[in-house]
Amino acid sequence: MIPSICSRASPATLKYEPGLIVADGDFVIVHGRFSGLGRPKSWIAADILRIVDRVLVEHWDVLQGEASQAESKSGLPMFGGSFTE
C-alpha cells in the first residue's frame, strides 16, 4: 500500500511505518506513522480503504500529531510499544 501522503513532492526523509492492519469484509484499516516531514511531530495515521473485487474504490484517512509521553492521558504511546522522544 502506498499511503496517500506520498508523492513526488514528498521529502527524501519521509518515512512511513505501517502498524496494525485490520480487515472486515470490504474494509481495511491501516494504522501507521509518518515521520521525516520536517514538522515538529510525527503524524499518526489511520487509512481506511474500501476494496471491491480487488479494486480500491474508496479511501479516507485520519491524521493526528503524535502525542508525547507528557501529553498522553493514558501514559501509552499512540503507535508502537514506546514513545519516540
C-alpha positions as CSV (number, residue, x, y, z in Angstrom):
1,M,0.0,0.0,0.0
2,I,1.3,3.5,-0.8
3,P,-0.1,6.0,1.7
4,S,-2.0,8.9,0.2
5,I,0.5,11.5,1.6
6,C,3.4,10.1,-0.5
7,S,4.0,11.9,-3.8
8,R,6.9,13.1,-5.9
9,A,6.9,16.3,-3.9
10,S,7.5,14.4,-0.6
11,P,10.9,14.9,1.1
12,A,13.5,12.2,0.7
13,T,13.5,12.0,4.5
14,L,9.8,10.8,4.6
15,K,9.4,7.5,6.5
16,Y,6.2,5.5,6.8
17,E,5.8,2.7,9.3
18,P,2.8,0.5,9.0
19,G,1.4,-0.9,12.2
20,L,-1.8,-2.8,12.8
21,I,-3.8,-3.8,9.8
22,V,-7.4,-4.9,10.2
23,A,-9.8,-6.2,7.6
24,D,-13.5,-6.8,7.8
25,G,-15.5,-7.5,4.6
26,D,-14.7,-4.8,2.0
27,F,-13.0,-2.6,4.6
28,V,-9.3,-2.4,5.5
29,I,-7.8,-0.1,8.1
30,V,-4.0,0.5,8.3
31,H,-2.6,2.3,11.4
32,G,0.8,3.9,10.8
33,R,3.3,6.6,11.5
34,F,4.7,9.3,9.1
35,S,7.9,10.9,10.2
36,G,10.7,12.9,8.5
37,L,8.2,15.5,7.1
38,G,10.1,18.5,8.7
39,R,7.2,19.0,11.2
40,P,7.6,19.3,15.0
41,K,5.7,16.0,15.5
42,S,5.3,12.8,13.5
43,W,1.8,12.1,12.2
44,I,-0.2,9.0,13.3
45,A,-2.5,7.9,10.6
46,A,-5.5,5.6,10.1
47,D,-6.0,4.9,6.5
48,I,-9.5,3.4,5.8
49,L,-9.9,1.6,2.5
50,R,-12.9,0.0,0.8
51,I,-12.0,-2.6,-1.7
52,V,-14.5,-4.2,-4.1
53,D,-13.4,-7.1,-6.4
54,R,-9.7,-6.4,-5.6
55,V,-10.1,-2.7,-6.7
56,L,-9.7,0.2,-4.3
57,V,-13.0,2.2,-4.6
58,E,-12.8,4.5,-1.6
59,H,-10.1,5.9,0.7
60,W,-10.3,8.1,3.8
61,D,-7.6,9.0,6.3
62,V,-7.3,10.5,9.7
63,L,-4.1,12.3,10.7
64,Q,-3.1,13.4,14.1
65,G,0.2,14.8,15.6
66,E,1.8,12.2,17.7
67,A,1.4,12.8,21.5
68,S,4.5,12.9,23.6
69,Q,4.7,10.9,26.9
70,A,3.9,14.1,28.8
71,E,0.8,14.7,26.6
72,S,-0.5,11.2,26.7
73,K,-3.6,10.9,29.0
74,S,-3.2,7.1,29.3
75,G,0.6,7.1,29.6
76,L,0.7,4.9,26.5
77,P,2.2,5.7,23.1
78,M,-0.2,6.3,20.1
79,F,1.9,4.0,17.9
80,G,4.2,1.0,18.7
81,G,5.4,0.0,22.1
82,S,7.3,3.1,23.2
83,F,7.5,6.9,22.8
84,T,9.9,8.2,20.1
85,E,11.2,11.1,22.2
